[in-house]
Amino acid sequence: MPAITLGLAEVEDRLRVVRRRLNTVTVQHSVYVGLTAVIGVVTVLMVLGLQGSASAFRAAAWCGAAVCVAAVVWGALVARQRWLDVAATAQLADRRAALTDRLVTLIDLRTRPRPAPLAPVLVAQLLALSGQWQPQRIVPRRVPRSVFALVAALLALASTTFMERRPPEPAAPGQTGTGTTGAMHAAGTLTAPFRTADVGGPAAGGLSVPGGLPAGTLSEGQTADGREASGSAPRGDSQLGGSSREAQGAPGQLPGDATDGSQGKGAQGNQGQKQPGGSLTALPDRLQEAIRRAFHAEPLDKPQQLAAHPDLGTRDPSAPGEDQQAKVDRQHRDATEARKNAAEARAPEKGTGQGAQKGQGKTKSGEQATQRQDPRSPNQTFDGNSPAAGDGSSPGGLMDAKGENVVIDPNAPKTFKLTITSFLHAMEQKGDQPRQPSKKTGMTGSVSGASTTQVAVNERQLNDDSLRKAEIPPEYEDIVRRVYSLRGDQ
Amino acid sequence: MSVDNPQQALREFQGVFERLRRQLQRVIVGHRDMLDQILVAFFAGGHVLIEGVPGTGKTLMVRSLGEALNLSFNRVQFTVDLMPADITGTRMVADSNGRREFTFVPGPLFSHVLLADEINRATPKTQSALLEAMAELQVTVAGTTYKLAPPFFVLATLNPIEMEGTYPLPEAQIDRFFFKVVLPYPDHSEMQSIIGGTTGATLPTVEPVFARDEAAAHVEALRALVREVLVAPHLEEYAAAIVRATLPAGSKFAPPGPAPLPLDEHIARYVSFGSSPRGGQALLLGAKVQALLDGRVNVTYDDIDRVAIPALNHRLVLNFAAVADGIDPRTLVERILHAARKLRH
């Protein structure tokens, strides 16, 4: 009967549409649920990354990975389980449209052909009830409700962009390194720019000076380990190396810029090192003051930067108002005192500097070892024969006083020479024989008096020799360089 | 009526059924569900066992059905001394053209509608005389098989309160009854109608629905239509699961393999033997009639559920514990149906 055949085709067509809609919704549901799970995991990880501890983040990352895998597998299984064939679609349509199993019976009749005189009646009844099983009625939603969960997850993820990073926890006092020569306490002195550098963001402003490297570059290789130790870890030898590198590549940049994740590395690298001369931890302060006064340093023209620096913040701004002679005397007295202290500190440091380097090289982890092998930061030798910074600095050169127009040559030598020419001139005037200094090679961060050039020094300079030979942290080299540059300008 | 025009056949079926129901209700007050069950069994081609206390209209109901169908009707009052030949017929010596020869004289079994009144009062031997006729529509007497003219419909009544001198029906006999219909006492309003309607000057009569010469053929056509009703596979599975659930697990006749439904603890405790496959046949055939009555040509779950109790309650053989605890087979079937709802898609 053609009419019945046409009716059957119509029923099958409609059933096909219903099936397609149902399966589409099923697939959408699975995808949405899976995506919701993945986005939820990412959101949790974001929150933990910003607010939580590293251990919690690590645990959440593993759990999140498991959840993601489980969600994907679950989604696939659900899609496979809910995927409807024609018979199942007919059953569902029967139930939802209250067709009293008419569709199922008809589909079964089609799949199991047998004489069925009543089949035309069945088709006719289904067509008469076609209003009840419109695809829109059976599958009213083209998009499953799980899309709301997906949207909510996306909103939650977007909301993490407004979340602020938790400030680093203050380090325990016992975390401070011990005995490393030239160690500097940075605890409690880190300011916002430093923390900004911790998170790897651009350290705009802060202690950077014109011509300095962007502080953001300092965050290369920084890890959460460095963040954990930030703010309190002592600066070890690795910091010395790193700071020297910064000083070389970025003249004029304050050493504080290097206060980054390498602190933690340095702290780790110093683990197990038994440094003699633990009482010399205060040496940098004295050295700094001594250097400043020995060279009649003027106060920096940016007090706010000095204030930001832990070691320069104690400078008395009222000093320029004093009598010049008294000031010079006092500075000379202080310098003498500082030289004595430096001489005392130098003896153990000689034995510890290189040893510390070796010990550090042995104890450092792979990453730190890699950093140590950075061509810009290996052991550096300052022989003192190079043209001095100060007034001898060429514009745009490495020791440009203003720190402007500095062109960082990537092929530049990895070491620089700092020669205090005033000493040389004085020696030439006095006619004293230059003292043959002990050649110290391979001591990172130390400033040797003269490694290749024999320089005659006068008595006063001889007294300064100990200071010259003292291991001066690179940041103080930078201070010296700046002070000299300022004087040269004047 | 022909199945070639199925729409017309469907309407014809519904019309006949309704007319029969209306005629029976002229003489039978109340018991509408019981009347429907009897008619369902009739159009499904089964036989009905009616159980009820005396005076509830069992015999009147059967006699009225025969009159309404306008089919041949016989009534046999079963007693202890009733012999099988009294039912099936016997060979008698007859004089034919001067020669004496045995001639088969058909018994009351040879009719379209047979009322076996108080069937449990006959001996099992006599009761068994009905087995072949009910199952195969034939009678074998003295080595000769005689076919019964379709439609053949047996309505047997049981008196449950007078057990003295009765013989319980053998299980094989009971299993051959399509439905077992229990006639309860009429309620108050029905009792009032019965009293008022049967004590007047004129008694209500039943008008035949079919003409006598075409009644049998008409009924057979309707029965054929019933068997054309479509059943989806999952409904066949549903009916089979219900039947399977009546079988106690401890029985040595229990089929192997897991049951679709968990075994009900009442079935395990109170049932000795469950339903036979005839129970499943009764479920589906009765459901088909129900579907036609509902204007459909396909069976649904509800159709099966509606006929489950009359189709299965007499097929559950209860043990002594059930009798001691007063367990009704109907409650067991209802429990099975409740458990089977989870099989519905």
Interface residues (C-beta under 8 A of the other chain):
Chain A: Q91 R95 T100 D101 R102 V104 T105 D108 L109 R112 A116 P117 L118 A119 P120 V121 L122 A124 Q125
Chain B: V3 D4 P6 Q7 L10 E228 V229 L230 V231 A232 P233 H234 L235 R296 V297 N298 V299 T300 Y301 H345
